[in-house]
Amino acid sequence: MARQNSFDFIRLCAALGVLIGHQFIISGTDPAWGISNQNISEIPLHVFFSLSGFLIYESLRRSNDLASFVAARVTRIGPTLIGALVLASGFTLFYFQNYDHLINHIKYVYRNAFFIFRVLSDQIPGIFEVNPTPRINSPLWTLAYEVWLYFSLYLVFRLPRSARIWAIVTALIVMNICWVSFEVNEAMIPLTPLFPMRLGRLGCFFFAGALVAAIWPAIRERAVPVGAAGLCALIVFEVIAPATAATALALALAVAGLGSAALFSLFSRGGYASYGVYVFAWPIQQTYQTIFPGFWLGLSLSLITTAALGYVTWHLYEKRCISHRRAVAGLLSSLWRRGQTKARPDPAVAIVGRINGADRCIDPDLIANAPAPGIAVLDAMREKL
């Protein structure tokens, strides 16, 4: 059944907007209307992060179980990311006959698979070197920021309910300070692949989306008018107060408010191709640039190919992987409980061991299989501890 909102449509439009913005960079073309090519791809990227903050907050509102949260993120992000890494590395290896650098192709996959802890490794000798930029899949750098922000918001949900909104407001202010106080690649945050300026910029939009989700029950009934007002405010703030939390909040209101309308809700029936479009687009564009240098032909072919691949991968394996998230969550919960049991033996089991004159714990499996009276004795012992 189709969702009664247009969020999937907005996400696909944002992914295609990023693709269009990147086509200027990949083809070495300057926009004719006087704005930087970087800004063209940044705007839809900010839409992505605003919507992510909103939807992740809504997801955590329904359940903040850690195993379920991790499983949902892993099954959504992991399979398509690995597919994009393997496909880009394998295709370019054979297409460019780059066998002398086979080890670099292998390293490209396994290094970037652990993107949460490593800076993106995005160049392979001999690949795309004739293009204006030789990078293999530049947009993947944003995934580390997104995942770190996901878990930051999860930590917010470990706070008392009354403190959550204030924690989000505080995070939004801190992100804004980082955004305006640091240069792009200045002072990497220790133990992470994150730069403060980039984290501040993307975090501003993410926590703005989360803040809108926090007050959503109060504005849900007037969502579309609020979204329209947010869009008007965004235009004003982009002129008088760019790079501020006010701009981020206006965008978040516009995205959440207008996206809540059912106008394009039927669009989701075809599947959710936006993530596939985002992670596959750049290497496809780079490949077309080597064959058909220039802007328009490469853009047209990239739009068609990437959108098709996004839908194919969704139906081929993405939705199947996501359908196993509950099983993955159960596995994670089981591993967690097993680790806790090994780290801290049951006090009742330890007492039974002492009663029998043993200086060790009795195997819990023996207790689990004991007859009912023995279980009753153990329960009584537990109550006295």
N, C-alpha and C positions, 0 to 999 in steps of 0.2 A: 504494500500500500504506500502511496506517495506521502511524503511528509507535508504537513500543512504550513510550510514556510518556504522561503526562497533562498535559504542559506547555501544549498548545494549549487544553485545557479550562480550566486555571488562568488563562491570559491572557484568555480571553473572560469568565470570572467576574470578573476584576479590572477589565476595561473596563466591564462592566455595574455593578460596584460603584462605580466612579467616577461613572457616570451617575446612580445612585441618590443618592449623596452630593451631587452638584451640583443635583439637583432641589430640595433644601432651600434652596439659595442662590437658584436661579432663581425659585422660587415665594415666597420670603421666609418660609418656614416653619421654625420651630424644632423640632428633634427632641423627642419627648415623653419620652425616657428619660434626659435630663439630660446628654448629651454634645454637644459643639459640632458643627455641621454640617460644619465644616472637617475635623474628625477622621474623619468618615465617608468622605470622598473621599480623605484622605491614606493611609489604611491600604491600600486596593487600589493606590494609586499606588506605595507602597513595595514592594508585591509585584511590580509591573511592573519596577521598577528592580533589585530583587534578582535576578529571573529574567533580566533583560537582562545583568547582569554575569556571571551563570553561563553563559549561552548564548554570549555574545560571546567569553568566554575559551575555551570549547570550540571555537568556530569558529576562533579564532586558533591554537589548539593543532594543528588540522588543517592550516592554512595561514596564514602571516603575510605573504603577498605583498600589497604595498600596493595594486596595481591591482585585485586581486580583492576586497580588503577594501572599498575605496571603491566599486567597482561594486555589490557586494552591498548596501551601505547606501543608495546612491543609488536603485537600482531598487526597493528596498523602501519607502523613506520618501517619495521625491520625487513619484511619480505620484499617490498618494492624497492627499498634502498639497495639491498643486496643484488636484486635483479638488475638495477640500473648500473651498479658498479661492475658486475660481471659482464653485462652486455657491452658497455662502453669499452672496457678493457679488452675483451675478446674480439669485438668487431674491429677496433682500431689496430690490434695486433696483426690480424690477417689482412685487413684492407690496405694498410701501409707496409705490410710485410716487414714488420719491425721486430724480427726474431732475435736480433742482437741484443735487444733490451727486454727480453722475456721476463727477467727477474723484476724489472720495474713495473711491468704490467701486473705481476702477481702482488707486488708490494702495494700497488695502487688500490687493490681490492681490500686486502686485510688491514691495511692502515686506516683506510677511510671507513671500514666497517665499525671501528671503535671511535666514531666521530665525537662521542661525548667527552672523550679525554684527550683528543689530539686535534691539532690544527689541521685543516683540510690540506691533503697532499694532492695537488691538482694538475701536475704537469708530468709528462712522460717524454723523455728524449725521442725525437723523431716523429712526434704526433702533433698535427695541426701547426707545425712551425711556419708554414707559409701564410697562415691566416693573421689578421691584425692582432689577435690574442691567441696564444697557444694553449689556453686552459682547457681541461677535459670536461669538467662539469662544475663550473664556478658557483651556481646557486646552492650547492649542498652545504656551504658554510653556515647557512642560516639554521640548519637542523639542530646543531648543537645548542644554539641559543634557545630554540623553541623547547627542546627537552629540558634544559636547565630551568627554564621559566615554568614548565609544567610542574616540576617537582618543588619549585619555590611556592607555587600556589597550593600544592598539596600540603606543604608545611603550614601554610596559613590556616588550612582546614583542621589542623591538629590543635589550634587555639580554641578557647571558648567561643561560642557563637557570637557573643556580644563584642568580642575583640576583633573579629575577622575584618569587618569593613574598615576599621581604623588601621589595621595592618596593611590592607590593600592601599589605602590612601597614603600611608607612610612609604610603602614600596614605590608608588607612583611618583612621589616627590623625590625619593632617592634616585630613581631612574632618570628623572628630568635633570637632576644635578649632574649625573654622570654624562648625560647626553651633551650638555653645554660646556662641561669642564675639561673634557679630554679630546685629543685628536683621534683620528680614525684608528690608527694602529699603535696607539700609545699605551704602555704599561699593562701588559697582559695580566689578568687576574691569576694568582698562584693556584696551581693544581687544576686548572681548567684551560680550555682552548679559547677563552672568551676575552675580548677587549672591552674595557669599560664604556667607551663611547658607543660601540655597536650594541652592547647589552643595554645601555641606557636608552638608546633610540628605540630598539625593538621592544624593550621592556616597558617603555612608556605606553605604547599602543596595546601591549598585552594586558597590562594591569588596568588600563582604561577600559578595555573590554570586560575584564573581571569586575570592575567597579559598576559598570552598567548592569551586569548580571546580578550583582548584589542588591541593586535597587529595582530590579526588573519587576518584582511583584507589584510595586507601587505605580509603575508606568505601563504595564502590560496592556491595559485596556485602551491606552492612547498611544500605542507604540508607533504607528505610522506617522501621525502628526509630530510626535517627538523626533522621529527619524528625519522628517523633512526639516524640522527646526535645526537639528544637528548638522544637516547638510549645508544649510544657509550659514550657520555659525562657522563651519569648517572653511567656507570660502572667505569669510571675514578674517578668521584667525591666520589663514595662510598668508594674508597680506600684512596684518599688523602684529602678529605674534607667532611666527613660524618656530619650529623646533621647541615647542613647549607642551606641557601636559594639557593645556587648554585645547590645543589642536588635536592631540590624541583623543581626548574625551569627546570632542565634537565628532570626530570620525567614528568612534565607537558607537555613539548614539545613532549616527546616520546608518551605519552598517546593521546594527541590531534592530533598530526601529523599522527601516525599510525592508530589511531581510525577513522580518517576521510576517510580512504580507504573503498571502497565498498565491500571488499573481503568477509566479513561476514554479509553483509546488510540483506540478506534473513533470517538471524537468528531471526530478530525481529518479523517475521510473527507469531511465536508461542506465543508471548506475552512477558511481561517484568517481569520475575520471580525474578530478583536479590534482590529486597528489601525484598520480602517474604522469600527468602533463608537466607538473613542476620538476620532477626529478629526471625525466627523459628529454626535456626540450633542448637543453643546451648542447649536448653531444650531437643530437640530430641537426641542430642549426649549424654547428661547426662542420659537420660532414657535408651538408649542402653548400656551405661557403667554399669548401675546397673544390667542389664540382662546378658550381654556378656562382662565382664571385659576384657580390652585389647585394642590394637590399630586397627588392620586391619579389623576385622569383624565389629567392631563398626563404623569405618570410612566408609566402603562399604555400610552398611545399612543406615547410616546417609546421605550419598550423594544421594542415591536413594530416600529415604523418603522425605528429605528436598527439593530436586529439584521438586519432584512431588507435594508437598504441595505448593511450590512457584507458580507453574503454575495453580494449582487448585484455590488458593485464588485470583490470578490475574483475572481469568475468572469468578470466582464466585461473587466477589464484588469489587475488587480493581479498575478495569477499569470502573465499573459503578459509583463508587464514584467520580473518576476523571472526568467523563463526566458531573458531576453536578457543576464543579468548577465555571462556568459562573453564574449559579444561586446563588451560595454561594457568589460570588463577588458582585452581584447585591444586595443581602440582606445586606452585610456589608456596601456597599455604601449608601443604604437607611437608615440604622441605623445611619451612620455617619452624613448624611445630616439632619436627624431628630434631632440629638443631637445638631448640630450647630444652627438649627432654634430655638430650645428652649433656648439655651444659649444667642442668640443675635436676638431679635425681629426685624422684617423688619422696617426700619425708616419710610417708607411711611405709613405703617399700624398705627404706633404710631402717626403720624401727623393727620391722619384721625380721630383717637380717640380724639385728642385735639380739632379739628375743631368741633366735635359734643358735646364738653363740657364735655367729659368723661376723667377722670384721669387714664385711662388704655388703653391698646391696644385692638383694635377690633379683633375679632376672624378671623384669616387669611382665614378660610374656607368660611366665609361670603363674603370676598373680592373676593375669587376665583370664587364664584357663582354670583357675581354682573353683571349687564348688561354691555354691551360694553362701553357706555359713561363713566361709573364709572371707568372702567379699564383705559380708555384714560386719565382721570384726574390723576389717580395714577401714570401712566407712566410719565406724565408731572412733577409731584411732585418729582419723583425719579431723573429726570434730573437736577432739581434745587438743590438737596442735595449735 
